[in-house]
Amino acid sequence: MTRYYFDIRDGEEFVEDEEGIEFEDIAEAQMEAAATLADVSKEFPLRSPQPLGISLSIEVRDSNGPLFEAAFQFVTRH
């Protein structure tokens, strides 16, 4: 089993995962990142007060370094 760390980047704010979660393979880590991203995104309003919208990502790494990033962005169109 490999321990994966899920760091969250919300615009300029960065929260490092210090504990991580063990999974059998990277596919399970990808599913966890997507599910976490969906859960966290529910906390945002659909219309952003920020002129450039909202950007959120989960940067996934293991003990060897970065592996992939799951991200989405709400963009305000006028």
C-alpha positions as CSV (number, residue, x, y, z in Angstrom):
1,M,0.0,0.0,0.0
2,T,1.1,3.5,-0.8
3,R,0.4,6.6,1.3
4,Y,-1.0,9.5,-0.7
5,Y,-1.2,13.1,0.4
6,F,-4.0,15.4,-0.7
7,D,-2.9,19.1,-0.6
8,I,-5.7,21.6,-1.2
9,R,-5.2,24.9,-3.0
10,D,-8.0,27.4,-2.8
11,G,-6.9,30.4,-4.9
12,E,-3.9,31.7,-3.0
13,E,-4.5,29.6,0.1
14,F,-2.7,26.3,0.5
15,V,-3.4,23.5,3.0
16,E,-0.8,20.7,3.2
17,D,-2.0,17.2,4.1
18,E,0.3,16.0,6.7
19,E,-1.3,12.6,7.4
20,G,-2.2,11.2,4.0
21,I,-4.3,8.1,3.3
22,E,-3.1,4.6,2.2
23,F,-4.5,3.1,-1.0
24,E,-3.7,0.0,-3.1
25,D,-3.0,2.0,-6.2
26,I,-3.1,5.4,-7.9
27,A,-6.5,4.8,-9.4
28,E,-8.0,4.7,-5.8
29,A,-6.1,7.9,-5.0
30,Q,-7.6,9.5,-8.2
31,M,-11.1,8.5,-7.1
32,E,-10.5,10.0,-3.7
33,A,-9.3,13.2,-5.1
34,A,-12.3,13.6,-7.4
35,A,-14.7,12.8,-4.5
36,T,-13.0,15.2,-2.2
37,L,-13.0,17.9,-4.9
38,A,-16.7,17.4,-5.4
39,D,-17.4,17.6,-1.7
40,V,-15.4,20.7,-1.1
41,S,-16.9,22.5,-4.1
42,K,-20.4,22.2,-2.6
43,E,-19.3,24.9,-0.1
44,F,-18.8,27.6,-2.7
45,P,-21.6,29.9,-4.0
46,L,-22.5,29.5,-7.6
47,R,-21.9,33.2,-8.2
48,S,-18.5,34.3,-7.0
49,P,-17.9,37.8,-5.6
50,Q,-14.4,37.5,-6.9
51,P,-13.9,39.0,-10.4
52,L,-11.9,36.1,-11.7
53,G,-14.2,33.4,-10.2
54,I,-13.1,30.6,-7.9
55,S,-10.2,28.2,-8.5
56,L,-9.8,25.0,-6.4
57,S,-7.4,22.1,-6.8
58,I,-6.2,19.0,-5.0
59,E,-2.6,18.3,-5.5
60,V,-1.8,14.6,-4.9
61,R,1.7,13.4,-4.0
62,D,3.3,10.3,-2.4
63,S,6.6,10.1,-0.6
64,N,8.5,10.5,-3.9
65,G,6.8,13.8,-4.8
66,P,3.9,15.2,-6.9
67,L,1.7,12.8,-8.9
68,F,-1.3,14.6,-10.3
69,E,-3.7,17.5,-9.7
70,A,-7.5,17.5,-9.8
71,A,-8.9,20.9,-10.3
72,F,-12.0,23.0,-11.3
73,Q,-12.8,26.6,-11.7
74,F,-16.0,28.7,-11.5
75,V,-15.5,31.6,-13.9
76,T,-17.7,34.7,-13.7
77,R,-19.0,35.8,-17.1
78,H,-20.6,39.2,-17.5
